[in-house]
Amino acid sequence: MVKPVIGISVDCQQDPDDARSGGKLSLNWNYAQAISEAGGVPILIPPMADMAMVAQMIDGWLIPGGDDIDAKHFGEENHAESKLIDPARYEGESRLFDSANPDMPTLGICYGCQFVSVQRGGNLIQHLPEVVGHTNHTGGTLQQYRIEGSSKVSEIVGEPEIEGKSYHHQAIDRPGEGFQVVARSEDGTIEAIEAQDHPWMVGVQWHPERTLADPKTRRIFESFVDAARKYRLAKSKVEARR
C-alpha cells in the first residue's frame, strides 16, 4: 500500500545570541508516532524551508500545537495572558498555507486549529477563562465533545461524542471563511471545525495525539492519512499524463 508523506511543521525558538545553536527546533514525539501508526511517513518542516518546494513534496500537512498567535493577525491587541508563538514559525506556516495545493489534506491540532481559521480571516477568544468562567480547558483536562451529525468529523468518528485532552486558554471565536463548527465542549467552546470548500481540512482544538489508545481518536489520524494517500495517487496520475 502506498504510504503518503505527511509534513509536520515544528515549533521553534530563535536565539541569535546563542553562538553554539542559534536556537532550537522541536516537536513532541507523539505527533509523528500518530502519523506513522496510521500508515503515513512523517517528515518535519522547519520554518526556514522553501515552502513552495515543500508543498510539492508532501501529500498532507499536520499543524501541531504551540503557543498563542499574535493578535495582530486578526486585528486585535494581545491579551496580557498571551504567550506568543515564535514569529518565524507563524510566518513559515503562512508561506506553506499559501503555497499548498487547495486539495491537499490538512489537519490542525490546538494552535493548528486556530491557525487555519485565522488564515481564513477568523479571530480568537484570547483568554477563554474570562468567557467561560473556569480553567477546565487547561492542563490536560479529559473532556467530552459533542459532534455535529452531518459533518466529516462525525463520519470519521462514527459516534455523536468523542473524548479528548484539553490544553488551551484560547479558542476560536469567529471561524474563518468556509469553515463550519462541527464540535463543541459542554460550555459551548468550539472544539472542531472543517472546511466546506476543501476535500479534507479539519481542525481540532483538543490534543488527539495524547489519547492514541482511544479507537475514535485513531480514526481521525487514519482518515487524514487515507485522504493524503488518495491525494498522492491523484497527484501521481496527473504527473503521469504530463
N, C-alpha and C positions, 0 to 999 in steps of 0.2 A: 504494500500500500504506500502511496506517495505520502511523504512527510512534508508538510508545509513549513516554511521558515517564518518564525514569529519574532519580530523585533520587539525588544523591551527597552524603552528609554530608561536611563539610570538617573539616580539622584547625584547631585554634585555639590561640592563646597570649594569654591576657588579660594586660594590663599597665595597671592603673588609674593608675599613676604617670606614664604617658606621656600628657601633655595633648594631644599632637598626634593620636594614633591610638587610644589606649585598648587597643591590642593588634592582633593580626593574624589573619586567616583565610587558609587556604591549601589547595591541592590540586594534586598533581602532574598535569601535562598529560595523561599517557598514560591515566589513568583515563577522562577524558572522551573522549579520542580513541578508546579501545576501544569505548565505547558508541556513539559516532557512526558509526564504521565498521561496527558490527554492525546499524545501522539504527534506533537509538534517538535520542531527543532528551535530552541530558544537561542537568540543571539542578542547581545547587549549593544545599545546605541548611545554613545556619548554625545553630549550637546554640541561639540565642535565638528561633528561629522558632516560630510557633504550630503544634505538631506535629500537632494534630488536623486543622487545615486542610491542612497538607502531605500528610497521609495520604490525604485526599480528592483531591488534585491529581495525585499521581504514580501510575504504573502498575507501577513496580518500584523497588527500593531497592538501591543498591550501597553497601556499607560498606567504605571503603578501609583501608589500613594506617595504623599510627600507633604511638605509644609504648605502654607497658605499662598494663594495667588494674590499678587499686588492688586489692590482695588482700583488702581488707575486704569486697569484693563477693562473695567466695566463702569468707569466714570464716577468713582467714589473715592473718598478719603479712607485710608486704612484705619481699622479699629485698633484701639490700644492693646487688645489681646492678640493681634495678628503676629504670627511668626512667619516671615516671608520666605518663599522658595528662592533659591539662588536664581537670579535673573537669567543666567546662562542656560539653565535647564528650560525655563519657560520659553525663551527665545528659540532654542533649538527645536523644541517640540512644536512651536508655532510654524517654523520653517517646514518641518515634516508634514504637519497638518495641511499646509498649503500645497505641498509637493505631491502628496499621496493621491493615487487614483481614487476617484469618488466611490468606486465599488469595493475597495479593499476593506476587509473586516477589521473592526476596531473595538477593543474592549477597554474602557476606562474604569479604574478602581479608585475610590475615595477621591483624592486630588484629581485623578484622571477623569473621573465622572464630572467633576466641577470644570475641569479644563475644556473638555469637548463642548460643554454647554456655553462657557464664556466665549470660546472661539466663534460661536454662532450668535453672539450678542446677548447671552443670558447674564444674569447677575447673581450674587450670592448673599445669603444671610451671613454676616461676618462673625457674629458671636451668638451661636444658637441658644445657649442658656438664657440669654436675655429675652428670647422669644418664647421658649417652651417652659421656662421656669425650673429647669433641672439640668444636671450634668450627666444624665444616663447615656448620652451618646459618646462619651469619652471613656478611655481606659479599658476597652475590650469588653464592654457590656454585651452579653448574649441577648439578642432581641428577636422578635418575630416581625416579619414584614408582610403586609397584605399585597397581593399581586393582582393587577387588573386582568380580568378573564380573557379579554380579546387582544392580548399582547404577545409579542415574540417571547418575552421572558416567561409568560405563563405556559406557552407551548414547550419551552425548554425544560422548565422545572416540573411541569405536569401536575402541579397542585396549587391551591389558592394562596398558600403561605410558604415562606422559606425562613430559616433561622440563620442568623449571621452575627459576627462580632463587629462592634462599632467602636471606632477610634477617631472621632472627628468633632470639632467645635464649630465648623462652618458647614453650610449645606446650600443647595440650590434654592434660590428664591423664585426668580422668573426663568424658566427654561429657555435655552437658545432656540433660534428659528428651526423649525422642522422636528423638534423633539416633543415626544409625548411622555408625560409622567405615567409610569407603569407599576410603581410600588411605593408604599408609604409605611412608616412606622406607626405605632398606636397613637402618637401625639400629632400625627399629620406631616411629620418631616418627610420630604421627598427622599426616597431611598434608591430608586432606579428610574432611568429614562432610556428611551430608544428612539432612534431617528426614523421618521416615517418616510423619508425620501432616500434611504440608504439600504442596501441589501442586508447588512449586519453591522450596526453601530449601536452598542449598548454601554451604558454607564451605570455602575452600582456604587452606592455610597459606602456600603459596608465592605469588609475585607474577606472575600470568599477564599482567598489563598490561605487563610488561617483556620479554615474548617474543612479541610480536604477529606476528612473521614466521612463527611455527610454526602450521600449519593446525589442529593439535589444540588449541592454546591458543585460537585464534579461535573454535572451535566452542563453547567454554564461554560466551563473550560472546554469540555468535549464538543459542544455546539460551536463555540468560537473556532476551535482548531479545524473542525469539519468544514465550516464555512471558508476558512483560509485554504483548505485543501481544494475545495471546489474552485475557488478564485485562482489558485495556482494552475489547475488543469485548464481552465478557460483562458488564462493568460498564455499558456503554452500553445494552445490551438491557434490563437491569434498570431503568435510569433511564427508558428509553422507555416502559416499562409502567406507570410511576407516574402 
